[in-house]
């Protein structure tokens, strides 16, 4: 997220103070604490899928339309779509590499739902059949792995029948390249895996009847940490590193059009299957030199045609306090 605060010369001292303060460690809530709760404006009696595209929450629902886009803070649904997939549209996962949603559907299908730059659905297609013939998948997590190599992308998959097994498939399809037992209690029922989320090195696994999340190293499967959630019958999960000051994990309740966000450790999950941020945002004050060599141009100053405007000052002669990381280069807040 890139945030630019335009700070006038008169408050330059405040800018420097902010830098000093923001370089201090940021105190967050404890892992697993509920950060937010949102009720979606369009009801849903049965829906397990949840995805976050960097701006919007998406949720699936039985019936038609079966896919909804909502504001994560207000819950207002501003778009709905009828994806022509058979049966119930199940778990969802956002793919930042392709700007698409992956969705489970029918007895064993996985669909790709393409988005445009405005996060509107432009098309959908059946990509792959898993062959498990369950009828409902409740966990689907896209993992870009090496971002420079789209051919190594995979998704993690769990369904409502194989209650303690997680499979890993390549984007190209075919048999699972990996199948392993989940980190939750054994034997199976009443213990039951459901939602999945991944981004970076950790794989999040939801235990639906415990309302508990087991987090493992996706390579070694070694348990890293756990936390409980207050959501009844929690299903699909998705990382969100943009909406709040802290990083959160969203989860969707199966029988209510509602989602809750829970605190997760910074750097433990990335958005859209991408690697997690490795360090907190950095903040800096920039004093620039305008094209005429003066450090403080008069208010209302504009850069003459043909002059490089990348001087660190806006056209009114103010300074920029920038907070930036790699998650969202489009956001700007001016004060």
Helices and strands as residue ranges (DSSP letters): E 2-7, G 9-11, H 12-22, E 34-39, E 50-52, E 56-60, E 67-71, E 77-81, E 92-95, E 100-105, E 109-115, E 121-129, E 137-143, G 150-152, E 154-159, E 165-170, E 178-181, E 193-198, E 202-207, E 212-217, E 223-228, E 234-240, E 248-253, E 258-263, G 271-273, E 282-286, E 319-324
